[in-house]
Amino acid sequence: MNQINLQGRVAVVTGGAQGIGYATLQRLLQSGASVVMWDIDGAKVEAACSSLAALGPVRGAVVELTDDAAVAAAAAAEPRIDILVNNAGITGGNATTWELDPAVWRRVIEVNLVAPYLTCRHVVPRMIAAGYGRIVNIASVAGKEGNPNASHYSASKAGLIALTKSLAKEVATKGVLVNAITPAVARTAMFDQMTPAHIEYMLGKIPMGRFVEVDEIAAMVAWLASEECSFSTGAVFDLTGGRATY
């Protein structure tokens, strides 16, 4: 494992109790950061904190990320936030656009797009005041290409890409860098929300013929969260095994 120096940095990772978020917390700890996970599942937060504790300082908070007041309180509870990784997300299942329930469609947009806006709303001013910050948004190749039977998920991730670009321009001269990653699908708990046909469709689109590993995603996050990432902002980094065409 290549070493990234995050000594002395404090990182918040949303949806950090499992999957990509957990792997990211693990990699950031191994790089010397202190980490905080914000997740909705209290039992998983407790278990994740316990299993990661041997690697370094880790703590967790149960946060409903779509609730502005809850996010504000969670942010205020942290004396310092140098790194923010907006990872929490849901797929909302699979169906044609006209068959998706409006409540499901709205919930996916709320979790995948509104929640990152809210975390940035409360964390970015503090990064600006400190003169330093790194924000990494976990989007998806679906946001670039639009997956069939996943219009809600695709739209939410396309919005997250646009949010990344807009925010990056707003803070480009303030020491705060904002980037996004667009991975292909990884084997996480999200698979439970997707049909086998949809999973097979996504695998069939990847020229390398395999799913991305969560550790591969975490490695890219670690670099984007570091001081070595110093002239990339508003960028979208591909992790699709050759699928992406732009």
C-alpha positions in Angstrom: 0.0 0.0 0.0 1.4 3.4 -1.0 1.5 5.9 1.9 -0.5 9.1 1.8 0.4 11.6 4.6 -2.7 12.8 6.4 -1.1 13.2 9.8 -2.9 15.8 11.9 -6.0 15.9 9.7 -9.5 15.3 10.8 -11.9 13.7 8.3 -15.6 13.2 8.3 -17.0 10.4 6.2 -20.8 10.0 5.7 -22.3 6.6 5.4 -19.0 5.3 6.9 -20.3 2.3 8.8 -20.1 -0.1 5.8 -19.0 -0.6 2.2 -17.1 2.2 0.5 -17.4 4.5 3.5 -15.9 1.9 5.9 -13.0 1.2 3.5 -12.4 4.9 3.2 -12.3 5.4 7.0 -9.8 2.5 7.2 -7.5 4.0 4.5 -7.6 7.5 6.1 -6.7 6.1 9.5 -3.8 4.1 8.0 -2.7 7.5 6.5 -2.6 9.1 9.9 -5.9 11.0 10.0 -8.4 11.1 12.8 -11.8 10.1 11.5 -15.5 10.7 12.2 -18.3 8.7 10.7 -21.8 10.1 10.2 -24.3 7.3 9.6 -28.0 6.7 10.2 -27.6 3.2 11.7 -26.5 3.4 15.3 -25.7 -0.3 15.7 -23.5 -0.3 12.6 -21.7 2.9 13.8 -20.9 1.4 17.1 -19.6 -1.8 15.5 -17.6 0.0 12.9 -16.0 2.3 15.5 -15.0 -0.7 17.6 -13.4 -2.6 14.7 -11.5 0.5 13.4 -10.3 1.7 16.8 -7.0 -0.2 16.6 -6.0 1.9 13.6 -6.3 5.3 15.2 -8.7 7.9 16.6 -12.2 7.2 15.4 -15.6 8.2 16.6 -19.1 8.1 15.2 -22.4 10.0 15.3 -25.9 9.0 14.3 -27.0 11.6 11.8 -30.0 11.9 9.5 -28.1 13.6 6.7 -31.2 14.9 5.0 -32.1 16.9 8.1 -30.5 20.4 8.1 -30.6 20.8 11.8 -29.1 17.4 12.4 -26.3 18.0 10.1 -25.7 21.4 11.6 -25.5 19.9 15.1 -23.1 17.1 14.0 -20.8 19.6 12.3 -20.9 22.0 15.3 -19.8 19.1 17.6 -16.5 18.7 15.7 -13.8 21.2 16.8 -12.1 20.8 13.4 -12.9 19.3 10.0 -10.2 19.3 7.3 -11.6 16.6 5.0 -15.2 15.8 4.1 -16.1 12.7 2.1 -19.7 12.6 1.0 -20.2 8.9 0.5 -23.7 8.1 2.0 -26.1 6.9 -0.7 -28.9 4.6 -1.7 -30.0 3.1 -5.0 -33.8 3.0 -4.4 -34.2 -0.2 -6.3 -34.8 -0.7 -10.0 -37.8 0.1 -12.2 -38.6 2.1 -15.3 -39.0 5.8 -14.7 -42.8 5.8 -15.0 -43.1 2.9 -12.6 -40.9 4.3 -9.8 -42.9 5.5 -6.8 -42.5 9.3 -6.4 -41.7 8.9 -2.7 -38.8 6.6 -3.5 -37.6 8.9 -6.3 -37.6 11.9 -3.9 -35.8 9.9 -1.1 -33.0 8.9 -3.4 -32.5 12.6 -4.4 -32.6 13.6 -0.8 -30.0 11.1 0.4 -27.7 11.3 -2.6 -27.8 15.0 -3.5 -29.5 17.1 -0.9 -27.5 15.5 2.0 -24.1 16.4 0.4 -25.4 19.9 -0.1 -26.3 20.1 3.6 -23.0 18.8 4.8 -21.1 21.2 2.5 -23.4 24.0 3.7 -22.2 23.5 7.3 -18.6 22.4 6.7 -17.4 24.6 3.9 -17.5 27.9 5.9 -15.3 26.4 8.5 -12.8 25.2 5.9 -12.8 28.7 4.3 -12.1 30.2 7.7 -9.2 27.7 8.3 -7.8 28.4 4.8 -7.8 24.7 4.0 -10.1 21.9 3.1 -10.6 18.8 0.9 -14.0 17.6 -0.2 -14.5 14.3 -2.0 -18.0 13.4 -3.4 -18.7 9.8 -4.2 -20.8 10.0 -7.4 -21.2 7.2 -9.9 -20.7 6.5 -13.6 -24.5 6.3 -13.7 -24.4 10.1 -13.2 -22.4 10.4 -16.4 -24.2 7.9 -18.6 -27.6 7.3 -17.1 -28.4 3.7 -16.2 -31.7 2.3 -17.4 -34.2 1.4 -14.7 -32.3 3.7 -12.3 -33.3 7.2 -13.4 -33.6 8.4 -9.7 -30.1 7.2 -8.9 -28.6 8.4 -12.1 -30.2 11.8 -11.8 -29.0 12.2 -8.2 -25.4 11.3 -9.1 -25.5 13.7 -12.1 -26.6 16.4 -9.7 -23.7 15.5 -7.3 -21.2 15.9 -10.2 -22.7 19.4 -11.0 -22.7 20.3 -7.3 -19.0 19.4 -7.2 -18.1 21.6 -10.2 -20.1 24.6 -9.0 -18.8 24.5 -5.4 -15.2 24.0 -6.6 -15.4 27.2 -8.6 -16.8 29.1 -5.6 -14.0 28.2 -3.3 -11.1 27.8 -5.8 -9.1 30.7 -4.3 -9.8 29.8 -0.6 -7.6 26.7 -0.1 -10.6 24.4 -0.4 -10.6 21.7 -3.2 -13.7 19.9 -4.2 -13.6 16.8 -6.4 -15.8 13.8 -7.3 -15.2 10.2 -8.0 -17.4 8.2 -10.5 -16.8 4.5 -9.7 -18.5 1.6 -11.4 -20.4 -0.6 -9.1 -18.7 -2.3 -6.2 -19.9 -5.3 -4.2 -21.5 -3.6 -1.2 -24.7 -3.8 0.7 -26.2 -1.7 -2.2 -26.4 -4.9 -4.2 -29.3 -5.8 -1.9 -31.3 -2.9 -3.4 -30.7 -3.9 -7.0 -32.2 -6.7 -9.2 -29.8 -9.4 -10.5 -30.6 -8.3 -14.0 -29.4 -4.7 -13.2 -26.2 -6.0 -11.6 -25.5 -8.2 -14.6 -26.1 -5.2 -16.9 -23.6 -3.1 -15.0 -20.9 -5.8 -15.0 -21.4 -6.3 -18.7 -20.6 -2.7 -19.3 -17.1 -2.9 -17.7 -14.3 -3.8 -20.2 -12.1 -5.1 -17.4 -14.8 -7.6 -16.6 -15.0 -7.2 -12.9 -16.5 -4.9 -10.2 -14.3 -2.2 -8.6 -13.0 -3.1 -5.1 -13.9 -0.7 -2.2 -10.2 -0.5 -1.4 -9.5 0.9 -4.9 -12.0 3.6 -4.3 -10.6 4.4 -0.9 -7.1 4.7 -2.3 -8.3 7.4 -4.7 -10.2 9.2 -1.9 -7.0 9.3 0.2 -5.0 11.0 -2.5 -7.8 13.5 -3.2 -8.0 14.2 0.5 -4.3 15.0 0.8 -2.1 18.1 0.4 -0.5 16.3 -2.6 -3.8 17.0 -4.5 -3.1 20.7 -4.9 -4.2 21.7 -8.5 -7.2 19.4 -9.1 -10.6 20.9 -8.2 -14.0 20.6 -9.8 -12.7 17.4 -11.4 -14.4 14.0 -11.9 -12.1 11.0 -11.5 -13.1 7.8 -13.3 -13.0 4.4 -11.6 -14.9 2.2 -14.1 -12.4 -0.3 -15.4 -12.7 1.3 -18.9 -16.5 1.8 -19.0 -16.6 5.6 -19.0 -16.4 7.3 -22.4 -15.7 10.8 -21.1 
